[in-house]
Amino acid sequence: MVNVNLNKGTIGILTGGGDVPGLNPAIRAVTIRALREGYRVIGIRRGWAGAIGIVRDEKADNSENYQILTEEVVNRAGRTGGTFLHTSRTNPVNVKKGDVPEHLKDKYTAETNDLTDEVLKNLSWLGIDYLIPIGGDDTLSFAVRLYQAGVKIVAIPKTMDNDVPGTDYCIGFSTCVSRTIELANRLRTTAGSHERFLVLEVFGRYAGFTALLPTMAGAANRCVIPEYKFNIERLTELLVEDRNRNPSKYSVVIVSEGAMFEGGEMVFEDHTTDAFGHAKLGGIGDLVSARLRELSPKYNKGKTINVVNQRLGYLVRGGEPDALDSIVPMAYGNLALDLILRRIHGRLVVLKNGRYDNVPLDVVVSSKKFVNVAKYYNTDRLRPNYASFEMCPLFIMTGD
């Protein structure tokens, strides 16, 4: 029998960081299961921004900061991409003076402010017994801080880069890989028509999984990733060879946004940083394209090869989720409720070696997750390297 009226307590849920397909299915899974188990569910809007923005007054309009979730609300959004709760890159530990909520400006006047105490008071005021944050290592690092302060946390990993430690899979990664392959296959027709290089820049600040997996699946001839500084002369030579072997006379390279030239550093759009100290990356694809064109005559009998250059960016994180990013969020949401029903907290739900599990929450701040270059990347050929698929995770090189 469904325990609809037991009123076991209140569960809060929020989404933080970049949007990905699969967030709404996760919110739906948590909400429907929680309601049927007798819990009340509150969706905190705009990630940690909503958590600091709440006005602790019953008469205040907090509709921008949280909403009560129902089956009707989550069913309507559950098949769509993005997050209907909205999101932000707010870090309550590091809130700039201009971003302090209006009702707190007299209290917090420093250039940067730690509003953790306000979050704790707001969660208590809402009556939240358990909090389920869905996010990457930035969002979840603050969840660790709250857990250490006594909040009961069960977290769900999300990031298209797939770089949250402790899990083989993060919500959003499969759709990102699927979109990258699809868009590469669309753009190769233009590259082939004009006999050009095709350069595709994808997200991936510190980890190169979003470049490596599509390349392994045949979307590109080569890829360059953040974990290994590449030689542009060698990349040019390889792409010319690939182009010459191709009857349609084109070749493709996928470039992680965090990739770096040999002897160089990351390329940033500007000098501004988000609340977690990250500058906005972007532009390495443009630089690679320019250098490939410039160097191509050296390896192509004196003839210049032109370039089709495309930053895929938000195209691979927008739209509806694929099959995996519909199924895994559903499972993760139910796993979170399983833990709550057993009164277990301080955990991160994960996929490990093809099986659902959970690990201590603090894994997200105790380690980093990168491509194992020695095992999975051929530094001479600038492409994925694999000797055997036996006993590998679903996405081959995404395990710790």
Buried (B, 14 or more C-beta within 10 A) or exposed (E): EEEEEEEBBBBBBBBBBBBBBBBBBBBBBBBBBBBEBBBBBBBBBBBBBBBBBBBEEEEEEBEEBBBEBEBEBBEEBBEBBBBBBBBBBBBBBBBEEEBBBEBBEEEBEEEBBBBBEBBBEBBEBBEBBBBBBBBBBBBBBBBBBBBEEEBBBBBBBBBBBBBBBBBBBBBBBBBBBBBBBBBBEEBBEEBBEBBBBBBBBBBBBBBBBBBBBBBBBEBBBBBBBBBBBBBBEBBBBBBBEBBEEBEEBBBBBBBBBBBBBEEEEBBBEEEEEBBBEBBBBBBBBBBBBEBBBEBBBEBBEEEEBBBBBBBBBEBBBBBBBBEBBBBBBBBBBBBBBBBBBEEEBBBBBBBBEEEBBBBEBBBBBEEEBBBEBEEBBEBEEBBBBEEEEEEBBEBBBBBB
